[in-house]
Amino acid sequence: MPPRVWRERVQDILDRASAIRQSTEGTSFAEFAGDADMRDANTHRVMLIGEAANSIPEAIRDRHPEIPWRRIRDMRNVLVHIYFAVRVARVWETIERDVPELARQMRELLAAEAGTDEQ
């Protein structure tokens, strides 16, 4: 399978962010915390966001320091490697606060990089 270009990785982030929003819209923290399937599915989506962000070329990341690339990768690493210590409240905070902001930033990144040919 050929490698995916960075724009596809950004679209992966936007798709996961949209899935998270659709899955949790109108949901309270108590409902989220009490629903293992919802919790697991959305935790996985946050992890995939981190994986996609990690695959965006360094040159693109360097041009967009306003995006918290390191925090995104760190969250992914915690979810993958220290999964047993993940706090549900932290995942919820990420879903409620960080993911919508990241989706906005990804749309802006695509617009700003529209004329570049960089793969």
C-alpha positions as CSV (number, residue, x, y, z in Angstrom):
1,M,0.0,0.0,0.0
2,P,1.5,3.4,-1.0
3,P,2.2,5.9,1.8
4,R,-0.5,8.4,2.5
5,V,0.1,12.0,1.9
6,W,-0.1,14.4,4.8
7,R,-3.4,15.9,3.6
8,E,-5.0,12.5,4.0
9,R,-3.6,12.4,7.6
10,V,-5.2,15.8,8.3
11,Q,-8.5,14.5,6.8
12,D,-8.1,11.4,9.1
13,I,-8.0,13.9,12.1
14,L,-11.0,15.8,10.8
15,D,-12.9,12.5,10.3
16,R,-12.1,11.2,13.8
17,A,-13.0,14.6,15.3
18,S,-16.4,14.5,13.5
19,A,-17.0,10.9,14.7
20,I,-16.2,12.0,18.2
21,R,-18.6,14.9,18.0
22,Q,-21.4,12.8,16.6
23,S,-20.9,10.1,19.2
24,T,-20.8,12.4,22.2
25,E,-23.1,15.2,21.2
26,G,-25.6,15.8,24.0
27,T,-23.8,13.4,26.3
28,S,-22.8,14.3,29.8
29,F,-19.6,13.3,31.5
30,A,-21.5,10.9,33.7
31,E,-23.1,9.2,30.7
32,F,-19.7,9.0,28.9
33,A,-17.9,7.6,32.0
34,G,-20.7,5.0,32.5
35,D,-20.7,3.8,28.9
36,A,-17.7,1.5,28.3
37,D,-18.4,1.2,24.5
38,M,-18.7,4.9,24.0
39,R,-15.6,5.6,26.2
40,D,-13.5,2.9,24.4
41,A,-14.6,4.0,20.9
42,N,-13.8,7.6,21.5
43,T,-10.6,7.0,23.4
44,H,-9.5,5.0,20.3
45,R,-10.5,7.9,18.0
46,V,-8.3,10.3,20.1
47,M,-5.5,7.8,19.8
48,L,-5.9,7.7,16.0
49,I,-5.8,11.5,15.9
50,G,-2.4,11.3,17.7
51,E,-1.2,8.7,15.2
52,A,-2.3,10.8,12.2
53,A,-0.7,14.0,13.7
54,N,2.5,12.1,14.2
55,S,2.6,11.2,10.5
56,I,2.4,14.8,9.3
57,P,5.8,15.9,8.0
58,E,8.0,17.9,10.3
59,A,8.2,20.7,7.8
60,I,4.4,21.2,7.9
61,R,4.4,21.0,11.7
62,D,7.2,23.6,11.9
63,R,5.2,26.0,9.8
64,H,2.2,25.7,12.2
65,P,3.6,26.0,15.7
66,E,0.2,27.2,16.9
67,I,-0.9,23.6,16.8
68,P,0.1,21.6,19.9
69,W,1.8,18.8,18.0
70,R,3.7,17.6,21.0
71,R,0.6,17.5,23.3
72,I,-1.3,15.5,20.6
73,R,1.5,13.0,20.3
74,D,1.9,12.8,24.1
75,M,-1.8,12.0,24.5
76,R,-1.5,9.3,21.9
77,N,1.5,7.8,23.7
78,V,-0.3,7.7,27.0
79,L,-3.4,6.1,25.5
80,V,-1.3,3.4,23.8
81,H,1.5,2.8,26.3
82,I,0.0,3.8,29.7
83,Y,-3.6,2.8,29.0
84,F,-4.0,1.3,32.4
85,A,-3.6,4.8,34.0
86,V,-5.7,6.8,31.7
87,R,-8.2,9.0,33.5
88,V,-11.7,9.1,32.0
89,A,-12.0,12.8,33.0
90,R,-8.9,13.6,31.0
91,V,-10.2,11.9,27.9
92,W,-13.5,13.7,28.3
93,E,-11.7,17.0,28.7
94,T,-9.8,16.3,25.5
95,I,-13.0,15.4,23.7
96,E,-14.9,18.5,24.9
97,R,-12.2,21.1,24.7
98,D,-9.2,20.0,22.6
99,V,-10.7,18.0,19.8
100,P,-13.1,20.8,18.5
101,E,-10.2,23.3,18.6
102,L,-7.9,20.9,16.8
103,A,-10.5,20.4,14.1
104,R,-10.6,24.1,13.6
105,Q,-6.8,24.3,13.4
106,M,-6.7,21.4,10.9
107,R,-9.2,23.2,8.6
108,E,-7.0,26.3,8.9
109,L,-3.9,24.3,8.1
110,L,-5.4,22.9,5.0
111,A,-6.4,26.3,3.8
112,A,-3.0,27.8,4.6
113,E,-1.2,25.0,2.8
114,A,-3.6,24.8,-0.2
115,G,-0.9,25.9,-2.7
116,T,1.9,23.6,-1.5
117,D,2.9,20.5,-3.3
118,E,4.8,19.0,-0.3
119,Q,3.9,15.4,0.3
